[in-house]
Every structure is written in structure tokens, then in C-alpha cells.
Amino acid sequence: MPTSSSGIGKFVSSLLGTSAGKAPGSAIPARGPTAILSILAALTFIGILSFALPENSYFATLILEHTTKSPFPYPFTIQNLLHLLFFLGLGELYVRYRSARLENELNQAHFLPEDEASVLTIDDLGAIRRRTIQYHEGESGFLPYMIDTAVLQLQSTRSVDQAVSVLSTNLELLGTKVDLRYAMVRYLAWVIPTMGFVGTVTHLGYALAGVKPGQLSLTNVTTSLAIAFNTTLIALVESAIIVLLQNIIQAREEGAVSRAGEYCLRNLINRLYVPEKSGEKSNETA
């Protein structure tokens, strides 16, 4: 019994998400439990509509393909498969939304001095790094990660130019990493209309197979054709929603990366005072 309770607790905590260290703001839910919840939500959606919409009704045929004219046994229809893929896409986007929200909140956590008069020295960087490193955990915490790598570079080389180079490299790497995180969403946005077209072709073949010479029934043919194009309609609508949400959320996450880089440049690099070494001064005098 304790093992079962512990397993449920881990599932719930991974679903609710984990924050980077003691990060202020949102936690990021794990993808696995979120996918399971998305599947359950899709099945619930299909179940509710199956009971609410009578078989062979217009909306049952359009949304669920719940009709006796379908070549597929209900509920194993193309429309229900599309709904399942659609909810999986929404789950992925929910994880990305929570990640973007966390990164934007970290950008407002005031890790560095932001007033007009503050100047940083190399001796101040150790305390800044110790304070911010706890907020970077795994794949989250863009700003703490940038501060950490820039501070390490400054402490080891005492070179502002090299710290700027590291910061620029991190911006490029993080931008690529954010783009890669949307690979599954892009795949789902592609596979949903693809499955819709597959469903349409399947239904067209079924409709044409039912045509018998000398016994042509325009009612049966047009009904089958209407069902065939319903799959494409549902697929295109759901794919358009996925793409729209992807663009909105990805823009927020990519914006968090650029704002983190700007914050480091303005409040770390531009505030840093590195005194020249005495050997360098004597060489310049000579």
C-alpha cells in the first residue's frame, strides 16, 4: 500500500511539475504524465460527445464519424484518432507554455543589480553565482545558466571580451534548443492533416466500392462522400489550432531567451569593472 501511494504521489508531482531549484513562479510538468493526462482527456471528450450526440446525427457524423455509413467500427474511427493526436499536441504545448512562463518569471527575479549607479567587480561575482546557480536545473533556467557561464568565464580569464563571446554562443545554443523542443508539436501539426487526407481517401474508396452498375444510388454516394471530406475538415481545423498555439507559445519562449541575453549584457557585462594589472600598466608606460 505505501508503494502504491508513493507511486501515485510521484505521478501527481511530475504532472504538476518541478521548479528549477527554488525558482520563483511556475513549475514545469513532466512530458510523460502530461501525455497520459492528454490521452485521458481525449477519451473523456470522445465519451461525452458519444453520449451527447445521437448516432447518425449531423454533428455525430461530422465530429466523431459516429454513423452506420462509416467503414470503421465505432469508436475506432479516423475522427477519434485525430482527436487523440490533437489532445496530445495540446499536452505538449501545455508543457512548453509552462516552460515559457517559468523562463519569463526568472527574467524578472532581479538576480543582478539594476540601478543606475551599481558597478560590479570580480570579487562580487562569486556571491552572484552562488545565488543564481540553484535556479538552473536540467533544461530550465536560461537566465541563471547564462549568468553562471559568464561568471565562470570572467573569474577564470578576467576578460570581458571572452565573456561576451561565451554569452553570444549561449544565446545561439539556447535558441536552437528551444526550437528543437517543438519538434514533436511540429510533427503532430503535420501528421493530423495527413491522417485526415488518409481518411478521406479511404472513405472515397469505400464510397466507390459501393457503386454497382445499374444500381446507382446517389443518396448513398453523396452521403459517403460527405463523410469522406469530414475527416479532412476536422483535421485541418485541429491542425490550424495547434499551429496557432505553437507560434504564440514558441514566440514567448524564444523571447525569454533574447531577454535573458539582453539582461546579462546590460546588468552584468556592462557593469563589470576589471582593473588593469600592474604589469600591463608598466608595459604601456614603457
C-alpha positions in Angstrom: 0.0 0.0 0.0 2.7 2.5 0.8 4.4 1.7 -2.5 1.2 2.4 -4.4 0.7 5.7 -2.6 4.3 6.7 -3.3 3.9 5.9 -7.0 0.7 7.9 -7.2 2.4 10.8 -5.4 5.3 10.8 -7.8 2.9 10.7 -10.8 1.0 13.7 -9.4 4.1 15.7 -8.6 5.6 15.1 -12.0 2.3 16.1 -13.6 2.1 19.3 -11.5 5.8 20.0 -12.4 9.1 20.7 -10.8 10.7 24.1 -10.4 14.3 24.8 -11.1 15.9 24.9 -7.6 13.8 27.4 -5.6 12.7 29.2 -8.6 10.0 31.8 -8.2 6.9 31.1 -10.2 5.7 28.2 -12.3 6.8 24.6 -12.3 7.3 22.6 -15.5 5.2 19.4 -15.7 6.9 16.2 -17.0 6.1 15.3 -20.6 5.2 11.6 -19.8 2.5 12.2 -17.2 1.2 15.1 -19.3 0.8 12.8 -22.3 -1.1 10.3 -20.3 -3.4 13.0 -19.0 -3.9 14.3 -22.6 -4.9 10.8 -23.7 -7.4 10.5 -20.8 -8.8 14.0 -21.7 -9.2 12.9 -25.3 -11.0 9.7 -24.3 -13.3 11.7 -22.0 -14.0 14.2 -24.7 -14.9 11.4 -27.1 -17.0 9.6 -24.5 -19.0 12.7 -23.6 -19.8 13.6 -27.2 -20.7 9.9 -27.9 -23.4 10.1 -25.3 -24.5 13.6 -26.0 -24.8 13.3 -29.8 -27.2 10.7 -31.2 -25.8 8.2 -33.7 -26.2 9.2 -37.4 -26.9 12.8 -36.4 -25.2 15.6 -38.3 -22.7 16.6 -35.6 -22.1 13.0 -34.5 -21.1 12.2 -38.1 -19.1 15.4 -38.5 -17.1 15.3 -35.3 -17.0 11.6 -34.3 -17.9 9.7 -37.5 -20.5 8.0 -35.4 -22.6 6.7 -38.2 -23.6 3.4 -39.7 -22.3 4.7 -43.1 -18.7 4.6 -41.8 -16.4 1.8 -42.9 -14.8 1.8 -39.5 -16.4 0.2 -36.3 -17.1 2.9 -33.8 -15.2 4.2 -31.8 -12.2 3.2 -33.9 -12.7 6.0 -36.5 -10.4 8.5 -38.2 -12.0 11.4 -36.4 -11.4 9.9 -33.0 -7.8 9.2 -33.9 -7.5 12.9 -34.9 -8.9 14.0 -31.6 -6.4 11.8 -29.8 -3.5 13.3 -31.7 -4.9 16.8 -31.2 -5.1 16.4 -27.4 -1.5 15.0 -27.4 -0.4 18.2 -29.2 -2.3 20.3 -26.6 -0.4 18.5 -23.9 2.9 19.2 -25.5 2.0 22.8 -25.9 0.9 23.0 -22.2 4.4 21.8 -21.1 6.0 24.4 -23.4 3.7 27.1 -22.1 4.7 26.3 -18.5 8.4 26.4 -19.5 8.0 29.8 -21.2 6.1 31.1 -18.2 8.9 30.0 -15.9 11.6 31.5 -18.0 9.9 34.8 -18.2 9.4 34.9 -14.5 13.1 34.1 -13.9 13.9 37.1 -16.1 12.1 39.3 -13.6 13.7 37.7 -10.5 16.3 40.6 -10.1 19.4 38.4 -9.9 21.7 41.3 -10.8 21.8 44.9 -9.7 19.6 47.0 -11.9 20.0 50.5 -10.6 21.9 53.2 -12.4 24.9 53.5 -10.1 25.9 49.9 -9.2 29.3 48.7 -10.5 30.4 45.0 -10.2 34.0 43.8 -9.6 35.4 40.3 -10.0 35.1 39.8 -6.2 31.3 40.3 -6.4 30.8 37.6 -9.0 31.2 34.6 -6.6 28.2 35.6 -4.5 26.1 36.3 -7.6 26.9 32.8 -9.0 26.1 31.1 -5.7 22.7 32.9 -5.6 21.7 32.1 -9.1 23.0 28.6 -9.8 20.2 27.0 -7.7 17.7 28.2 -10.2 19.2 26.3 -13.1 18.1 22.7 -13.2 18.3 20.4 -16.2 16.6 22.0 -19.2 15.1 25.1 -17.4 16.6 28.3 -16.2 18.0 30.2 -19.2 19.0 33.3 -17.4 20.7 31.6 -14.4 22.6 29.4 -16.9 23.8 32.5 -18.8 24.9 34.2 -15.6 26.7 31.1 -14.4 28.7 30.5 -17.6 29.5 34.2 -18.0 30.7 34.5 -14.3 32.9 31.4 -14.7 34.5 32.8 -17.8 35.1 36.2 -16.1 36.6 34.5 -13.0 38.9 32.3 -15.0 40.1 34.8 -17.6 39.2 38.2 -16.3 38.4 39.0 -19.9 35.1 40.9 -20.7 35.6 40.1 -24.4 35.7 36.4 -23.8 32.6 36.6 -21.5 30.7 38.4 -24.3 31.8 35.6 -26.7 30.5 33.0 -24.3 27.2 34.9 -23.9 26.7 35.1 -27.6 27.4 31.4 -28.0 25.0 30.5 -25.3 22.3 32.6 -26.9 22.7 30.7 -30.2 22.7 27.3 -28.4 19.7 28.1 -26.3 17.8 29.4 -29.3 18.5 26.1 -31.1 17.5 24.1 -28.0 14.2 25.9 -27.8 13.4 25.3 -31.5 14.2 21.5 -31.0 11.7 21.3 -28.1 8.9 22.0 -30.6 9.8 19.0 -32.9 7.0 16.8 -31.6 4.5 19.6 -31.9 5.5 20.3 -35.5 5.2 16.5 -36.2 1.7 16.4 -34.7 0.7 19.5 -36.7 1.9 17.7 -39.8 0.5 14.2 -39.0 -3.0 15.4 -38.1 -3.9 16.7 -41.7 -2.0 13.8 -43.2 -4.3 11.3 -41.3 -7.2 13.5 -42.4 -6.3 13.0 -46.0 -5.7 9.3 -45.5 -9.2 9.1 -44.0 -10.7 11.0 -47.0 -9.0 8.6 -49.5 -10.2 5.6 -47.5 -13.8 6.9 -47.4 -13.7 7.7 -51.1 -12.6 4.2 -51.9 -15.3 2.8 -49.7 -17.9 5.0 -51.5 -16.7 4.0 -55.0 -16.7 0.3 -54.0 -20.4 0.6 -53.1 -21.3 1.7 -56.6 -22.8 -1.1 -58.5 -23.6 -0.9 -62.3 -27.3 -0.5 -62.9 -28.0 0.1 -59.1 -26.6 3.6 -58.7 -27.9 5.4 -55.5 -26.9 9.0 -55.5 -28.0 9.3 -51.9 -25.6 6.7 -50.6 -22.8 8.0 -52.8 -23.2 11.6 -51.6 -23.5 10.6 -48.0 -20.3 8.6 -48.2 -18.5 11.5 -49.9 -19.7 13.9 -47.2 -18.3 11.6 -44.6 -15.0 11.4 -46.6 -14.5 15.1 -46.6 -15.5 15.5 -42.9 -12.2 13.9 -41.9 -10.2 16.5 -43.9 -12.2 19.3 -42.4 -11.7 18.2 -38.8 -8.0 17.6 -39.4 -7.4 21.0 -40.9 -9.2 22.8 -38.1 -7.4 20.9 -35.4 -4.0 21.3 -37.2 -4.6 25.1 -37.5 -5.3 25.4 -33.8 -2.1 23.5 -33.0 0.0 25.7 -35.3 -1.5 28.9 -33.9 -0.8 27.9 -30.3 2.7 26.7 -31.3 3.6 30.1 -32.8 2.2 32.0 -29.8 4.0 29.9 -27.2 7.2 29.5 -29.1 7.5 33.2 -29.5 7.1 33.6 -25.8 9.9 31.1 -25.1 12.3 32.5 -27.7 11.6 36.0 -26.4 12.6 34.8 -22.9 16.0 33.7 -24.3 16.6 37.0 -26.0 15.5 39.0 -22.9 17.8 36.8 -20.7 20.8 37.7 -23.0 19.9 41.4 -23.0 19.6 41.3 -19.2 23.1 39.7 -18.8 24.6 42.2 -21.2 23.1 45.2 -19.6 23.4 44.3 -15.9 26.5 42.0 -15.8 28.8 42.7 -18.7 28.3 46.5 -18.9 28.5 47.0 -15.1 31.7 45.0 -14.6 34.9 46.8 -13.7 38.1 44.9 -14.3 41.2 46.8 -13.1 44.3 46.6 -15.3 47.2 44.6 -13.9 50.3 46.5 -12.8 52.5 44.6 -15.3 50.3 45.8 -18.2 50.4 49.4 -17.0 54.2 49.4 -16.8 54.4 48.0 -20.3 52.2 50.7 -21.7 54.2 53.3 -19.9 57.5 51.9 -21.4 
